[in-house]
């Protein structure tokens, strides 16, 4: 019976890294200055971008990086499940909605990965996904792409040992977007 309650490896670190990504994605500067939509969809997409950056960093590392990346992904979608239930989504619909968000996250992650080496392509991918077909405010997609790259560099400089402990640093958004 004791094994039933045992945590999965990296579960705690996964939730801590996910929580830090959520905190970075909630930086008010992103919404007030760059015009990231302050909606359920806008917040989901901004969190997704930051989680993508953490997972990208972890997947580029040796063990236990990929396992930590999976733990971050699992934490994100456990949180999405809880949030859907708290918003009053019925039990019968939660799985279907969570699956749709999972697919959306994977699609966005694939778009960011494909565009990573091209500044204009990355800004376009971010603009399409964050503003969902609406025109981003002038310069905002480019600033968010600079922020993503800057945070990607910062994450690469953080040790895998620290990340495995759930420790991660994100510079303030305004600083990272310069």
Secondary structure as GFF3:
##gff-version 3
##sequence-region A 1 178
A	DSSP	three_ten_helix	2	5	.	.	.	ID=ss1
A	DSSP	alpha_helix	11	25	.	.	.	ID=ss2
A	DSSP	alpha_helix	28	32	.	.	.	ID=ss3
A	DSSP	alpha_helix	40	59	.	.	.	ID=ss4
A	DSSP	alpha_helix	65	86	.	.	.	ID=ss5
A	DSSP	alpha_helix	91	115	.	.	.	ID=ss6
A	DSSP	alpha_helix	119	130	.	.	.	ID=ss7
A	DSSP	alpha_helix	140	157	.	.	.	ID=ss8
A	DSSP	alpha_helix	160	164	.	.	.	ID=ss9
A	DSSP	alpha_helix	173	176	.	.	.	ID=ss10
###
